[in-house]
Amino acid sequence: MSNHIERNNRLYNAVSTKLGEAHNAASGWLTVLLDEAGLQVPTTGLAGFLASTSWINVIAYGLVALLLILATGGRLGYQRAEELAPNRAS
């Protein structure tokens, strides 16, 4: 495996780990914050829909994936064998 692919795999693993950690921390923190502030979880409208379903996670992870693609120009995937092989003079 080339260094480029290993670096990308490490980046994917780091980003997905941090996203999972952030999700877990934010969920617990937000629950405590709402309880201590005496606020109720929204039950109507868009906020109620997002609070009662998992769509907020889909939106959040989708935005992060889109940002990664835009930031890297779509170059986080594997390279073709022709791109990895050194140029050979015929």
Secondary structure, DSSP 8 states (H G I E B T S, - for coil): --HHHHHHHHHHHHHHHHHHHHHHHHHHHHHHHHHHHT-----SHHHHHHHHSSHHHHHHHHHHHHHHHHHHTT--S---HHHHS-----
